[in-house]
């Protein structure tokens, strides 16, 4: 399924800071396998799409590549209805906490 704005997505693997999150060290985890959020923007980096996901429970926006995400719910703008593609698994945050920057935008 094509990724687009307003879809609810699932992070498929742990993502570490590549240097784009200025508030935490390079290599620090910024997103974990099982986190879910909503695509709020699609931009481009090195001619490749970057999907900016807003994680509302932690109020952070993090950029991802398509293979790192899986669609959970899709919003149909014509009907104004949500379609559940896959049930949202329960996410248990790791004890290390990962990136604790206060910028709210990691990537």
Buried (B, 14 or more C-beta within 10 A) or exposed (E): EEBEEEBBBBBBEBBBBEEBBEBBEEEBBBBBBBBBBBBEEEEEEEEEEBBBBBBEEBEBBBBBEEEBBBBBBBBEEEEEEEEEBEEEEEBEEEEEEBBEBEEEBBB
